[in-house]
Amino acid sequence: MTGPIAQEIERLLTQALAPTSLAVINDSASHAGHSGHDGSGESHFTIEIESAAFIGQSRLNRQRMVNKALGDLPGERVHAMAIKARAPGE
């Protein structure tokens, strides 16, 4: 079952970047007891996203595009996020 924060991440990225592929992976359980683990079960994520919006963009710009789409989620309600962003065909 996908939690409310993961669902919000999916919704925001879908709206902003129209991904051709998107996986939001909850890594929170593997961080239990570590700094930033708030007990909510939704504090650490890996995002794997493919979008035509990333064509011609550097790795840094792609990460910035994802962070911009997510607004206040990173740092506010999500402690850590690993982003794997690629353009179609990469």
ABEGO torsion letter per residue (X at the ends): XBBAAAAAAAAAAAAAAGBABBBBBBAAAAABGBBGBAGAGBABBBBBBBBAAABGBBAAAAAAAAAAAAEAABGAABABBBBBBBBBGX
